[in-house]
Amino acid sequence: MSDPRRLPPPYRIKVVEPIPFLSAPERARALDEAGHNPFNLRADQITIDLLSDSGTGATSAAQEAAAAVGDESYAGARSWFRFRDEAADLTGYPHLLPVHQGRAGERILFSTLLKPGQICVSNTHFDTTHANVELAGAEARDLPCPEALDFDSDFPFKGNIDLAALESTLAGPEGPRVGVVLMTITNNGLGAQPVSMANLEAVAALCRRFGVPFFLDGARFAENAWLVRSREPGYADWTPRRIATRAFGLADGCVISLKKDGLSAIGGLIGLRDDDLFARCEANLIATEGFSTYGGLAGHDLERLAQGLREVVEPEYLASRAASTARLARMINDAGVDTVQPAGIHALYLNAGRLLPHLTPGEFPGHSLGCALYLSGGIRCAELGSLYLGTLDDQHRLVTPAPFELVRLAIPRRVYTEEHFAYVADTLAAIAKEPERVRGYRIVSTPPLLRHFKVRLAPLPA
């Protein structure tokens, strides 16, 4: 039998979309007009778009067939009940609320669950999660495991929370301030690394012991389940769906962006056990998102999501996606660029600080590498470093750098072929041959919150 890691993807391409190839001068002009921020580029200026895996995947023929029978009734649509039944079977939560995307679920949950002055403890909050915690008047506190910052080690579960630090926080003087413990699976902020079931079980036990609600940010629940199956002893014979259901069963609820492992362009979900919390979240939802059987989604969206939740836990799909990302990681490493090890599934994280040692954190090496990828090959990606996480003064100068300088290559689901990924690796190889040619950047203007989305920069002189 053939090595399953070399088997082709378990689907074939039926509909294609052209991609643009701008000239080098056109790319330089486009980036300058965008304020040297890839988020401001137009999609028709991008050759390979690795900015995000959120809502950027390809849907299946079965999803589109389901969408064709979507029921657009305002309340109680058939499509809601199909989606509800599928999500309930997967998660086990008695109360489910649809939302138009994950950040809407975060806003509703945190504004209902958290009080000003409380703490939300996590393995790592990602950008909108952190912002929604702060908008609720609470503090977002990250407690990643110690292994998370050793980017070169092969520790299999760098997404774990630091259990000793969590217990110390809950047992200490700040314990009464902890309003919720939120575990992100997989850990998107620290290298797409998975969380082990043993870590989730220990977190659940600590939360029960101290009477603190325990929630999952389950945007990539299926990919985390696959990595548990692949790496954690005792789970090799479990299906990904069974592992995911077990993970949801450990928590009091979840918030999920279904633009990732829902395999759809839009959608999200809040899952709850507590009757009172559900009633309060439902009232918030109806006032701000839509009635509780559509939550801002069309019936055809609910149909795509219901089918996507089935397809995403298929072992053949997950095995193919994981192997594809691992092959891209090997190509990039062979090109002379280090990535966070071991490879995750939804993204690879380039060690820009190591590749560009001539740039200080205040010159934003991660952002510089991201811009170089666009200028060299029309590849769009996102920085996770001092531009995203650092502290600035009033003149937009870096005061406190991030603990790392990374670039995230997020991999859309079922979109790009091996030839596309080889092109990405070749572009990186060319940059790595002369890394000193990559220039740093300075900030020209920035918003006060979530600055990486709308910040404008200018390149430093050569």
VENQUIKA-V259956 format. One record per residue. N is the residue number from 1. RES is the residue in one small letter. PSI is psi as a letter, one per 30 degrees, with the letter a starting at -180 (* if undefined). OMEGA is omega in whole degrees, -180 to 180 (NA if undefined). D_LAST is the distance of its C-alpha to the last C-alpha in Angstrom with 1 decimal. Layout:
N/RES/PSI/OMEGA/D_LAST ; N/RES/PSI/OMEGA/D_LAST
This chain:
1/m/k/-180/54.9 ; 2/s/l/174/51.2 ; 3/d/k/-176/48.6 ; 4/p/f/179/47.9 ; 5/r/f/180/44.2 ; 6/r/g/176/44.1 ; 7/l/l/179/46.3 ; 8/p/l/177/44.8 ; 9/p/k/-176/44.1 ; 10/p/h/177/47.4 ; 11/y/l/174/46.9 ; 12/r/l/-175/46.3 ; 13/i/k/-177/44.2 ; 14/k/e/179/46.3 ; 15/v/k/-179/44.0 ; 16/v/l/-179/40.5 ; 17/e/k/179/37.7 ; 18/p/k/175/35.2 ; 19/i/k/-176/31.5 ; 20/p/l/173/28.9 ; 21/f/j/179/26.4 ; 22/l/l/174/23.8 ; 23/s/l/179/21.7 ; 24/a/e/177/18.0 ; 25/p/e/178/17.5 ; 26/e/e/178/20.1 ; 27/r/e/179/18.5 ; 28/a/e/179/15.1 ; 29/r/e/180/17.4 ; 30/a/e/-179/19.6 ; 31/l/e/178/16.9 ; 32/d/e/179/15.7 ; 33/e/f/179/19.4 ; 34/a/g/-177/20.0 ; 35/g/g/180/17.7 ; 36/h/h/175/15.6 ; 37/n/j/-178/18.8 ; 38/p/f/178/20.6 ; 39/f/f/-178/23.9 ; 40/n/f/177/23.6 ; 41/l/l/175/23.3 ; 42/r/k/-179/26.6 ; 43/a/e/-179/28.5 ; 44/d/g/172/28.8 ; 45/q/g/-173/25.0 ; 46/i/k/175/25.2 ; 47/t/e/176/26.2 ; 48/i/j/-175/26.9 ; 49/d/j/179/27.3 ; 50/l/g/-180/27.2 ; 51/l/e/-176/26.5 ; 52/s/l/171/30.0 ; 53/d/g/-175/33.4 ; 54/s/j/178/35.2 ; 55/g/g/-174/37.3 ; 56/t/g/-177/35.4 ; 57/g/l/176/38.0 ; 58/a/k/176/40.6 ; 59/t/l/-178/44.1 ; 60/s/l/176/47.1 ; 61/a/e/179/50.1 ; 62/a/e/177/52.3 ; 63/q/e/-180/50.0 ; 64/e/e/176/50.1 ; 65/a/e/178/53.9 ; 66/a/e/-179/54.3 ; 67/a/e/-177/52.3 ; 68/a/f/179/54.7 ; 69/v/g/179/57.5 ; 70/g/k/180/55.6 ; 71/d/j/-176/57.9 ; 72/e/g/175/56.5 ; 73/s/k/-176/59.3 ; 74/y/e/-178/58.1 ; 75/a/k/174/60.0 ; 76/g/h/-179/61.2 ; 77/a/k/176/59.7 ; 78/r/e/-177/60.6 ; 79/s/e/177/56.9 ; 80/w/e/-176/56.6 ; 81/f/e/176/59.4 ; 82/r/e/179/58.0 ; 83/f/e/-179/54.6 ; 84/r/e/-177/56.4 ; 85/d/e/180/58.6 ; 86/e/e/-179/55.7 ; 87/a/e/179/53.6 ; 88/a/e/179/56.7 ; 89/d/e/-180/57.6 ; 90/l/e/-171/54.1 ; 91/t/f/-177/53.6 ; 92/g/g/-178/57.1 ; 93/y/k/-179/56.4 ; 94/p/f/-178/59.4 ; 95/h/k/-179/57.3 ; 96/l/k/178/54.5 ; 97/l/k/176/52.5 ; 98/p/k/175/50.3 ; 99/v/l/-173/47.1 ; 100/h/f/171/44.5 ; 101/q/l/-172/41.8 ; 102/g/e/-177/41.0 ; 103/r/f/174/39.5 ; 104/a/e/176/42.7 ; 105/g/e/177/44.7 ; 106/e/e/-179/42.7 ; 107/r/e/-179/43.2 ; 108/i/e/-177/46.9 ; 109/l/e/-174/47.5 ; 110/f/e/179/45.6 ; 111/s/f/178/46.9 ; 112/t/e/-172/50.4 ; 113/l/e/-172/50.2 ; 114/l/k/174/48.1 ; 115/k/l/177/49.1 ; 116/p/k/-180/46.9 ; 117/g/f/178/46.2 ; 118/q/l/-179/46.7 ; 119/i/k/169/44.3 ; 120/c/j/-178/43.2 ; 121/v/k/-178/42.6 ; 122/s/l/168/40.7 ; 123/n/e/168/39.2 ; 124/t/k/171/36.0 ; 125/h/k/171/35.8 ; 126/f/a/-166/33.4 ; 127/d/e/-177/31.7 ; 128/t/e/177/34.5 ; 129/t/e/178/37.1 ; 130/h/e/-178/35.6 ; 131/a/e/-179/35.4 ; 132/n/e/173/39.0 ; 133/v/e/-179/40.3 ; 134/e/e/178/38.7 ; 135/l/f/175/40.1 ; 136/a/f/180/43.5 ; 137/g/g/-178/43.1 ; 138/a/l/179/42.8 ; 139/e/k/175/40.4 ; 140/a/j/-176/38.6 ; 141/r/k/-180/38.6 ; 142/d/k/176/37.2 ; 143/l/i/179/39.1 ; 144/p/l/179/37.6 ; 145/c/l/-177/39.3 ; 146/p/e/-178/37.9 ; 147/e/f/-172/37.1 ; 148/a/e/-175/34.6 ; 149/l/g/172/31.7 ; 150/d/i/-172/32.2 ; 151/f/f/-175/30.2 ; 152/d/f/-176/31.4 ; 153/s/l/179/35.1 ; 154/d/g/178/37.5 ; 155/f/k/-167/39.4 ; 156/p/f/-174/40.7 ; 157/f/i/179/40.8 ; 158/k/f/175/37.7 ; 159/g/f/-177/38.3 ; 160/n/l/170/41.3 ; 161/i/l/176/41.8 ; 162/d/j/-174/42.5 ; 163/l/e/179/46.3 ; 164/a/e/179/46.9 ; 165/a/e/178/44.5 ; 166/l/e/179/46.0 ; 167/e/e/178/49.5 ; 168/s/e/179/48.6 ; 169/t/e/-178/47.2 ; 170/l/e/-178/50.3 ; 171/a/f/-174/52.7 ; 172/g/a/-177/51.1 ; 173/p/f/178/51.4 ; 174/e/f/-178/48.8 ; 175/g/e/-180/50.7 ; 176/p/f/180/52.6 ; 177/r/f/-177/49.4 ; 178/v/j/-178/48.2 ; 179/g/f/180/49.0 ; 180/v/k/169/47.8 ; 181/v/k/-175/46.2 ; 182/l/j/179/44.0 ; 183/m/k/180/43.0 ; 184/t/k/-180/40.3 ; 185/i/k/-12/41.1 ; 186/t/l/-176/38.9 ; 187/n/j/-174/36.4 ; 188/n/e/-178/33.5 ; 189/g/f/-178/31.4 ; 190/l/h/167/31.5 ; 191/g/g/180/30.9 ; 192/a/h/-175/33.8 ; 193/q/k/-176/36.2 ; 194/p/l/175/39.9 ; 195/v/k/-178/42.5 ; 196/s/l/175/45.7 ; 197/m/e/178/49.1 ; 198/a/e/179/50.2 ; 199/n/e/178/47.5 ; 200/l/e/179/48.5 ; 201/e/e/179/52.2 ; 202/a/e/177/51.5 ; 203/v/e/179/49.6 ; 204/a/e/180/52.5 ; 205/a/e/178/55.0 ; 206/l/e/-180/53.1 ; 207/c/e/176/52.9 ; 208/r/e/-178/56.6 ; 209/r/e/-177/57.5 ; 210/f/g/175/55.7 ; 211/g/h/-178/56.5 ; 212/v/k/177/53.0 ; 213/p/k/-179/52.1 ; 214/f/k/-178/50.1 ; 215/f/l/174/48.0 ; 216/l/k/160/45.8 ; 217/d/j/-168/42.6 ; 218/g/h/-175/43.6 ; 219/a/e/-178/41.0 ; 220/r/h/-176/40.8 ; 221/f/e/-177/44.3 ; 222/a/e/180/45.1 ; 223/e/e/175/42.0 ; 224/n/e/179/42.8 ; 225/a/e/179/46.4 ; 226/w/e/-180/45.4 ; 227/l/e/172/43.4 ; 228/v/e/179/46.3 ; 229/r/e/-176/48.6 ; 230/s/f/-168/46.4 ; 231/r/f/-173/45.7 ; 232/e/k/179/48.3 ; 233/p/k/177/51.7 ; 234/g/f/-176/54.6 ; 235/y/g/-176/52.9 ; 236/a/f/-178/52.7 ; 237/d/g/178/55.8 ; 238/w/k/172/54.8 ; 239/t/l/176/53.6 ; 240/p/e/-180/50.2 ; 241/r/e/180/52.2 ; 242/r/e/178/54.6 ; 243/i/e/179/51.8 ; 244/a/e/180/50.1 ; 245/t/e/177/53.4 ; 246/r/e/179/54.0 ; 247/a/e/178/50.7 ; 248/f/e/-179/51.5 ; 249/g/f/179/55.0 ; 250/l/f/-171/53.7 ; 251/a/l/176/52.1 ; 252/d/f/-180/53.6 ; 253/g/a/-179/51.5 ; 254/c/l/166/48.2 ; 255/v/k/-173/45.5 ; 256/i/k/163/43.9 ; 257/s/j/-179/41.4 ; 258/l/g/172/43.1 ; 259/k/f/177/40.1 ; 260/k/c/-177/39.3 ; 261/d/g/166/42.4 ; 262/g/f/178/44.6 ; 263/l/h/-178/43.0 ; 264/s/l/-177/42.9 ; 265/a/f/-176/40.6 ; 266/i/l/174/42.0 ; 267/g/l/178/44.3 ; 268/g/l/-172/44.9 ; 269/l/k/166/47.8 ; 270/i/k/176/49.2 ; 271/g/k/-173/51.9 ; 272/l/l/172/54.3 ; 273/r/e/-173/57.4 ; 274/d/k/-177/58.5 ; 275/d/e/-177/60.7 ; 276/d/e/179/59.9 ; 277/l/e/177/56.1 ; 278/f/e/-179/56.4 ; 279/a/e/-180/58.5 ; 280/r/e/177/56.0 ; 281/c/e/179/53.0 ; 282/e/e/178/55.0 ; 283/a/e/178/55.8 ; 284/n/e/180/52.1 ; 285/l/e/-177/51.3 ; 286/i/e/-179/54.0 ; 287/a/f/-170/52.9 ; 288/t/f/-174/49.2 ; 289/e/e/-176/48.7 ; 290/g/l/-180/52.0 ; 291/f/l/-170/55.4 ; 292/s/f/174/55.5 ; 293/t/g/171/56.3 ; 294/y/f/170/53.1 ; 295/g/h/-180/50.6 ; 296/g/g/-179/48.4 ; 297/l/k/172/48.7 ; 298/a/l/179/50.5 ; 299/g/e/180/53.3 ; 300/h/f/174/51.4 ; 301/d/e/180/48.6 ; 302/l/e/179/51.1 ; 303/e/e/178/52.6 ; 304/r/e/-179/49.3 ; 305/l/e/180/48.6 ; 306/a/e/178/52.1 ; 307/q/e/-180/51.7 ; 308/g/e/179/48.1 ; 309/l/f/175/49.4 ; 310/r/e/-174/51.8 ; 311/e/e/-171/49.4 ; 312/v/f/180/46.6 ; 313/v/g/176/48.8 ; 314/e/k/-177/50.0 ; 315/p/e/-178/49.4 ; 316/e/e/178/48.6 ; 317/y/e/-177/45.8 ; 318/l/e/179/44.3 ; 319/a/e/-180/44.6 ; 320/s/e/-179/42.8 ; 321/r/e/179/39.9 ; 322/a/e/-179/39.5 ; 323/a/e/180/39.6 ; 324/s/e/178/37.0 ; 325/t/e/179/34.5 ; 326/a/e/178/35.3 ; 327/r/e/177/34.8 ; 328/l/e/178/31.3 ; 329/a/e/179/30.5 ; 330/r/e/179/31.7 ; 331/m/e/-180/29.7 ; 332/i/e/179/26.5 ; 333/n/e/178/27.5 ; 334/d/f/178/28.3 ; 335/a/f/178/24.8 ; 336/g/g/-180/23.5 ; 337/v/k/180/22.7 ; 338/d/k/175/25.0 ; 339/t/l/175/26.8 ; 340/v/k/-178/29.2 ; 341/q/l/-14/32.5 ; 342/p/l/-178/35.0 ; 343/a/k/172/34.0 ; 344/g/b/180/35.3 ; 345/i/e/-172/36.4 ; 346/h/f/-177/34.7 ; 347/a/l/169/31.1 ; 348/l/k/-176/28.9 ; 349/y/j/-179/26.4 ; 350/l/k/178/23.3 ; 351/n/i/-177/22.3 ; 352/a/e/179/18.6 ; 353/g/e/179/18.7 ; 354/r/e/-178/20.0 ; 355/l/e/-174/17.8 ; 356/l/i/-176/14.5 ; 357/p/f/179/15.6 ; 358/h/f/179/12.2 ; 359/l/k/176/11.9 ; 360/t/l/176/14.6 ; 361/p/e/179/17.0 ; 362/g/f/174/15.8 ; 363/e/g/171/12.4 ; 364/f/i/-178/14.8 ; 365/p/e/178/14.4 ; 366/g/e/178/17.3 ; 367/h/e/180/16.1 ; 368/s/e/178/12.7 ; 369/l/e/178/14.9 ; 370/g/e/177/17.2 ; 371/c/e/178/14.8 ; 372/a/e/177/13.7 ; 373/l/e/178/17.4 ; 374/y/e/-179/18.0 ; 375/l/e/-177/15.3 ; 376/s/e/-173/16.6 ; 377/g/g/-179/20.3 ; 378/g/g/-178/21.3 ; 379/i/k/180/22.2 ; 380/r/k/180/22.5 ; 381/c/a/-174/22.9 ; 382/a/k/177/22.8 ; 383/e/k/167/21.2 ; 384/l/i/-177/23.7 ; 385/g/b/-173/21.9 ; 386/s/f/175/20.9 ; 387/l/e/-179/20.1 ; 388/y/e/-169/23.6 ; 389/l/f/-175/25.5 ; 390/g/l/176/23.8 ; 391/t/k/-178/25.3 ; 392/l/l/171/23.5 ; 393/d/a/-176/24.6 ; 394/d/f/178/25.5 ; 395/q/g/178/21.9 ; 396/h/g/176/20.7 ; 397/r/k/-177/19.2 ; 398/l/k/177/20.1 ; 399/v/e/180/23.3 ; 400/t/j/-178/24.7 ; 401/p/l/172/22.7 ; 402/a/l/178/24.4 ; 403/p/f/-180/26.2 ; 404/f/l/177/24.1 ; 405/e/j/-174/20.9 ; 406/l/l/171/22.3 ; 407/v/k/-179/21.9 ; 408/r/k/169/25.2 ; 409/l/j/-178/26.2 ; 410/a/k/-171/29.5 ; 411/i/j/175/32.0 ; 412/p/k/-176/34.2 ; 413/r/k/173/37.8 ; 414/r/h/-175/39.4 ; 415/v/e/-172/36.7 ; 416/y/l/-180/34.5 ; 417/t/l/177/35.8 ; 418/e/e/178/34.9 ; 419/e/e/176/33.2 ; 420/h/e/-178/30.8 ; 421/f/e/176/30.0 ; 422/a/e/177/29.5 ; 423/y/e/178/26.9 ; 424/v/e/-179/25.1 ; 425/a/e/179/25.4 ; 426/d/e/179/24.2 ; 427/t/e/177/21.0 ; 428/l/e/180/20.3 ; 429/a/e/179/21.3 ; 430/a/e/178/18.7 ; 431/i/e/-176/15.9 ; 432/a/f/178/17.6 ; 433/k/e/180/17.7 ; 434/e/i/-174/13.9 ; 435/p/f/-178/13.0 ; 436/e/f/178/10.2 ; 437/r/f/180/8.2 ; 438/v/k/-178/8.8 ; 439/r/l/174/6.4 ; 440/g/l/-176/8.7 ; 441/y/l/170/10.6 ; 442/r/l/-179/12.8 ; 443/i/k/176/16.3 ; 444/v/e/178/17.5 ; 445/s/l/-177/21.2 ; 446/t/k/174/23.3 ; 447/p/l/-177/27.1 ; 448/p/f/-176/29.2 ; 449/l/k/179/30.3 ; 450/l/h/-170/28.8 ; 451/r/f/-176/25.4 ; 452/h/f/-180/23.6 ; 453/f/e/-172/25.7 ; 454/k/g/179/24.7 ; 455/v/k/175/21.6 ; 456/r/k/-175/18.9 ; 457/l/l/175/15.2 ; 458/a/k/179/12.0 ; 459/p/k/175/8.4 ; 460/l/l/179/6.4 ; 461/p/k/-180/3.8 ; 462/a/*/NA/0.0
